[in-house]
Amino acid sequence: MNHLHSSPSRISRPLIFIVSLSLLALAGCSGGSNYKTAEADNSKAGLFSVPKEQMGHIQVVTVEPTEFPRVLRLTGSVAFNGFLTTPVITQVSGPVSRLVVSPGQHVSKGQPMLYVSSPDYSQLRANYLKARDAHALAHKNYVRAQDLYAHHAIAERDLQTAESAEIQAQADLQAAEQSLKILGIPQPETLVERPLSPEVPLIAPITGEAVERLCAPGQVIQAGSTQCFTISNMKTVWALANVYENQLAYVHVGDPVTIQTDAYPDVFRGRISFMGAALDPTSRTLQARIDTANPAGKLKKDMYITATVVAGKISNALLVPDAAVLRDAENEPFVYVEVADAQFARRPVQLAGSYSGKTQIVSGIKPGERVVGNGSLFLQFANSLQ
């Protein structure tokens, strides 16, 4: 019994080994066959046919050299118009007692924006009132001296003394007036009728929008150094666009520009008013300043923009319809080229600019080749099914 049981065990081992080798051989043959099939399929993937009855869905255009506008799309951002923007700096020291203007509010030139409780103002106001009274008295004495001299009641020396006193008093009054006007008191003579108060207004130097407020109630501000507001006329703004070195030859002062943003569908128009004198050493770009109108104040500071400049013409440009250019999974552009009757091949291309429904191809196709325009998406779907 033991002999009968052990013998089949010894016989089955070589049989199992032989069967295993056979299975591996079959698997290897099967794998090689699949590999060749896949390789054959890949070789056929670059060229495919479209049935005649479906060719009506496809527009095939012949690529011919033509003249094409050189369109440059420059990125940049919005800035305040530096010629219509000014900081509002206080001329007196002291704590801010009242704020009467908020950010975004329109202000007119000469309008109070805040009030400061200033001992400097109190002193200058007192000096003005003293100088005003002193001048009034000196003027009366001079007029009286003229009358007395005319009647031979005083000597000429007395008349000259009165005249000198009147001139000195007038000079003191004018100096006191100018000091108050610098502080924002355009008509110092009105102080005579005003109640005594240490508050002095900080007035708007220009008309525009209060785009920034940089102080708060109770804050102690310093004369000649503390900026309290920024005012800008937002009817026009600057678009600062970046021009690369290889674009500098085509961009000039005075060129018309169209500006677009992601915030609005509107198209804003302007002109290049200035080109920078030096390139940015990091980005290797030159800044171009574009003056543009800002209807309804839509363009805001630091908003990203795209500026489009039509800079001359390109000769012998190869153009295809925008619909002809597709993108693969790696976002690389390609087109479909007709290589024979109803037979097409996928061709990678390199793009330049696009304008008015046309895209310029700089490499990948040759003059005279026929490219699929409208219907390229249909062709891409048909290709994926083959």
Number of C-alpha atoms within 10 A of each C-alpha: 5 6 7 8 9 10 10 10 10 10 10 11 10 11 10 11 11 12 11 12 11 12 12 12 12 12 12 12 12 11 12 12 12 12 12 11 12 12 12 11 12 11 10 11 14 12 17 17 16 15 9 9 7 11 13 10 12 16 14 20 18 16 19 15 14 11 12 20 18 20 18 21 19 18 17 21 19 20 18 21 21 11 10 16 20 18 17 22 20 24 18 24 19 22 18 23 19 16 18 10 16 16 14 13 12 16 22 14 11 16 17 18 20 24 20 25 21 21 15 16 22 16 11 16 22 14 18 25 18 16 21 21 13 19 22 16 14 21 19 14 18 22 15 14 22 20 14 16 16 13 9 10 11 14 12 14 10 15 20 14 13 19 19 14 18 22 15 14 22 19 14 18 22 15 15 21 23 16 18 19 13 12 19 22 19 14 11 17 13 9 15 12 7 8 7 11 12 17 19 25 24 24 22 24 18 19 17 22 20 24 19 17 17 11 16 15 13 14 12 17 22 15 15 11 12 18 16 19 22 19 26 24 23 25 17 19 27 26 31 26 25 24 24 16 11 8 14 12 9 16 17 16 13 12 15 18 21 17 21 18 16 10 11 9 8 11 9 17 17 22 20 22 16 15 18 13 8 10 15 12 8 6 10 13 19 21 20 23 24 29 20 23 18 18 11 8 12 15 28 14 16 13 15 19 20 21 25 18 22 17 18 11 13 14 11 12 21 22 25 23 19 16 16 23 23 17 11 9 6 6 8 12 16 18 24 24 22 21 15 11 9 13 14 22 18 18 14 18 16 13 16 14 16 20 15 8 10 16 21 21 20 15 12 12 19 13 13 12 14 21 26 23 21 18 17 21 17 13 21 14 11 13 18 9 7 10
